[in-house]
Amino acid sequence: MLSGPGQTAGISVFVDHVIADLGIGRSAVSLAYMVGTLSGALALPWIGRAVDRFGVRRTLAAVALGFGAFLVGLACVQEVVGLTAGFVGVRALGQGGVTLVATTAVAITVTRNRGFALGVVTSLGSAGISLFPLIAEQVVTLVGWRYTFAAEALLVWAVVLPIAFWGLRGAGPAAEGSTGGEGAVRGEASAPAPEWPLREVARTSVFWAMAAGVACSGLVATAVFFHQISVLGERGLSPTEAAANFLPQTVAGLGASVLFGWAADRFSPKVLMCASMALHAGALAVLPLVGPGAGALLYGVALGSAAAGARAVEGAALPYYFGTANLGSLRGLTQGIVVAATAVGPILLSLAHQWAGSYRPGVLALAALCAVVGIGVCFARPPSPRVVP
């Protein structure tokens, strides 16, 4: 939940205030945000390695300290270079680092019904993140955007640091190198499994299939969410109706996180990722036919469920296939790919709209991308079981 100040929704509240106060253009702020997001993605594999080497407690404490420091830095920025540096830090440590460490801590500690536990974490985290824009907007009105950034830093330090020092005592693998496997599918604790080196994991098709699925989901969802008012406005919805469509997306996403997490304890992650890609492709394919009313509601439910489902499946898939010995490094790599994909999604859809004069070709191209990735996931080969020496 406390990754909220580093998420797009949490930062969006400050954009207009930053533009007015610093006297820079919207395009400059957008470019700074894109550079910050892409640069921040490069740090995630290193954060993942730190989890494997130093453990979740020390890594989370370091991430929280840095996250708060960069929020204080954003409260003090005077020009676009400082703004870009601040975006790098809050995107790497907030949007990426806090989320990565929190979900990895659950994945390496919980071996019974791991998928359901990760689904609950994802659902509650999303609910908390969705509240940040509402709360931050009220605080900005009262004390200004600079003091609000500083207040968010204090909140992160006051809540996350105690969790790291005291709340995560004993957090760690229940069985060294444990894997989800068949035991996790039945909701049972599994036996220890041999360690999967990162180099060998990177040679398996199923790893890249899972990474491609969640990255495609992030790219597509961010693209249409970022331009939602304009995209749905093209389908006849008023700005108020288009903004209200975030509500069914959020509610459906909360339920889908738990449902897909529960299913991950019982079915192959490949099947569930294919289902998520199918939901994505279906929602985008019918978007050119959507109108005000029930059609827009069903579109919002399908898109919110697909995006949440992909995140829940990815969190459970890596320990299912490869165990937990190097889970931090694996999740750091996949989250870096995902964050980079989310950075380019809005730009790609904007360029497609500029080229075609309509969102329809771009949206249909994104639907086709989801279909192609879904087919690729279906044909990915699960890794051969490793033999305990």
N, C-alpha and C positions, 0 to 999 in steps of 0.2 A: 504493500500500500504506500509506503514511504518513498517509493520510486516516483511518485506522482509529480514532484517538482521538476523532474528531468524528462517527463513524458511530453509528447507533442501537445496533448490536451492541457497540461499544466502550464506549459510555456506560452501557449497561444494567447492567454489572458494578458500577457505583458507586451505583446508585439506592438499594438497601436500606441501604447504609452512610451515605449522605447523610441519608436519612430518620431513621435512628437517632441520628446525631451532631447534626444541626441541630434535631431535635425538631419537624419539620413533617410534615404528612400526605402520603400518597401522591398524593392528588388535587391537592395544591398543587404537588408536584414534576412531575406530569403536565402541569398547566396551564403551569408555567414552561417545560417542554420544548416544548410546543406553541407558546407565544408566541415562544420563542427560535428555533424552526424557521421559523415564518412570517416573523418579522422578518429572520432571516438570508437568507431567499429574496430579499428585496428588494435585498440587496447584490450578488447575482450578476450582474445586467446591468451594473453598474458595474465589477465585476471583469473581465467579458468585454470591455468597452470599453478597460480598461487594457491587456489583452493586445494589442489592435489598435494602441493608441497607443504603448505603451512596450516591447512585446515580451514574450516568455515568460520570459526570464531575470530581468529586473527585477521583473516582476509576481509570479513564483513566490517570489523572495526576500522581497518585501514581505508576501506572504500567509503564508509560513512564519514570519517574525518575529512577525506579529500572531497567528497560530494558537498558537504557543508561549506568547506573552504571556497569551492568554486561558486556556490550560491552567493556567498559574501562578496566574491569578486565581481559577480554580475551586478550586485547592488552598487558597486563603485565604478562601473565602466563609464568612459567618457567618449569613446570613439569606436569605430567598427572593428578594429584589430582586437581590442580588449573584449568586445562582444563575441567575436569569433572564438577567442580562447576560452571564454566562459562557456560557450555552447559545447566546445570540445569536452570540457570537464564534466558538465552535468549530463551530457548524453552518454559519455563513456561510463561514468560512475553511478549515475542515477538510473537512467533508462536501461542501461545494460548491466552494470556491475551489481547493484542491489538486487535486481530481479534474478540474475544468474546465481548469486550466492544463496539466495533464499530458496529457490526451487531445487538447487543442487543439494542443499542441506537436507531437504525432505527426501530426495531421491536416494541419498546414500545412507540415510538412517532408517527409513521405513522399507521393510521388505514384504510385509503382509498388506495386500490391497494398496500397493504403491500408487497405481494409476488413479484410484479414487482420491487418495490423499493429495496428489498433485492437482487433480481437478478442483478440489476444494480450495487449495491455495491459490490457483489461477483465478477462480471465480471471485473469492473474497478480495484478492489483490485488485482485480479489475473494478470491483465495486468501489473500493477505496480510491483508486485513481480517478474514477469518474466524478468523485466529489470535489477533487482539488480545484478544478476551474471555478466551481460555484463559490467555494470558500475564499479562494484567492481573489476573486473579483470583488467580494465584499471588503476584504482587508485592504486592497488597493484603493478602493474608494475612501476608506477611512484614513490611511496613513501614507499612501503613495506607493509606487511600484518598487522603489529602492528599499524601503523598510520592509516591504512584503517579502522580497527575496531574502533579506536578513532574517526575518522571522521564520521563513521556511528552513534556513540553515540551522537555527536554534532548535526547531522541531525535530529535524533529522538527528542532530546530536543528542537531544534529550530522550528520544525514543529508541533509535537504532543502536546507539552505543551500549546502553544497558542490556539490550537484547543480546548483543555480541558478547558482552563480558559475563552475563549471568544467565540469560534466557537460553543460550545454546550449550550450556554445560552438558557434556556427555554426548553431544551431537557428533555423529561419525558413523562409519559403516558398522552395521549390526553383525555382519560377517564379512571379513575382508575379501574384496573382490566379488561379493555376491551379485547375482544377476537375477533379473526378473524371470525370464524363461518360462517353462511350463508351470513352475510353482506359483509364479505371479499370476498367471492366467487363471489358476484355480483359487487365487486369493490366499495362498499359503506362503510361508517363509521358505526360501529356497536354500539349497546347499551352496557352499562356497564354490566358486568357479575360478579358473586361472585368469591371470591378468591379460587384457588385450592392449598391447602397445599401440600408441596413436598411429604409428606408421602403418601397422597392419590394418587398423580400422579404416584408414583413408584409402585402402585398396579394395574395400568392399563396396559393391554397388548399392546395398541397402542403406549405408550411411549417407551417401550422396543423394539417394532418393528421398530420405527423410529431410535432409537439409534443403533440397530443392523444393519439397512440398511446403515447408514452413516459410521459406524465403519467398516463394511464389505467393503464398497467402498474405504475407506482410506487404509485399509490393502492391498487390491488387487492392487489398483493403485500405492501405494508406492512400493510394491514388484516388479511389472513389470517395473515401471519407473526407480527404482534404478539399475536394471540389464538390462536395455533396450539394451545397445550396445551388450551385450552377448546374450540376448534372441533373438533379431532380427538377430544377426550374425549367430545364429544356423539355421535361415531360409534363409540364403544366402545373406543377406544385408551386405554391407561393413560398417565399423565403421562410415564413413561419412554419408552414407544413413540412418543408424540407428539413428544417432544423429539428422539428418534432420527431422526425424519422430516426434520430439517434436513440430515442427512448426504446422502441422495440428492438433495435440492434443491440443495445446494452443488455436489456432484460433477457433476450434470447441467448446472448453470449454467456451470461452467468449460468443459465441452465445447461447450455451445451457443454461448458467446461466440466461440470460435474458429470454429465451423462457420458461424454467421451472418455473422461477419466475412469469412470466405473467400467465402461466397455473395454478399456485398455487392460483391465485385469482378467478379461475373459476371451478376448479375440486378438488376432494378430494386428500389430500396429500398421502393417501394410494395408490391410482391409480398411481400417479406420481412416488412414490418410487418404486413400482413394475416395472414401465417402466424403471427406472434407473437400477434396478437389472437385468432386461432382457437384456438391452444393455451391461452391464458388462459381463453377462454369454455368450451372443452371440459373443462379441469381443474375449473373451478368448477361447471359444470353436473352433473358426475358426483360431486362431493364429497358431496352428500346420500346417495349410494348406497355410499360408501366404507366399508370395514370393515377390521379388523386384517389384516395380511398383504399379499398381492400388490396388492390394491386401493389401500391406502395408499401403497405403494411407487410404483406407476404415477402416482398423484396427485402425489407429491413430485417425480418426474422431470419430469412435464409442466409443473408450475408453475415449477420452477427453470429449465427450459429457456426457457419463455416470457418470464420476467422478464429473463434474461440476453440473450436474443435481441433484445428491444426496445431495450435499452441499446446493444448493438453496432450495430444498424441505424441508430439515431439518430446515433451518432457518425460513421458513413460517409455518411449521407444528405445532411447539410447541405453538405459540400464537393462532393458529387456534383452537387447541383442548383445551388448558388450560388457555388461557388469558395471561396477562402480569404482574400480581401482583408479581409472583415469577419467572419471566422469566430468570433472571440472574442466579439463583440457578439451574434451569433446564438446561440451556445451559452450565453452568459450568460442570454439571455432564456428559452431553452428549459429550462435547468437551474433557473432561478428558478421556473418553472411547475411543474416536476417536484417540487422540494423542497416547495413549498406543497401539492401534491397528497398527498405522503407524510404531511404533518402532519395532514390531515383524514381520511385513510383509516381508521385505527383507531377514531376517534370515531364515524364514520358506521356502521361495523359494530357497534360497541357499542350505539349508540342503536337500531339495527334489532333487535338481540337483546333489548334491554330492552322494546321495543314488542311483539315477537312471542313472546317467551319461548323462542325457538329461533334458531339461526344460519341455518337453511335459507332463509327469505325474503330475508335480507340477502345471502347468498352467491349466490342465484339472480339477485338484482337486479344484483350486480356482474358476473355472467356476461353478463347482457343488456347492460350498459354496454359490456363488451368487444366484444360482437357489433356493437353500433351503431357504435362507433368504428371497428372493422374495416371495416364497410361504407362508412363515410365516407372512410376512407383509399383504398379501391378507386376511389371516384368523384372523388378529388382530381385536379386537372389539373396536370401538370408545367409548370414555367414555360417560356415561349417563349424560345428562345436569344437572348441579347443580341448585338448587332452591335458589333464592335470599331471605335471611331471612327477 
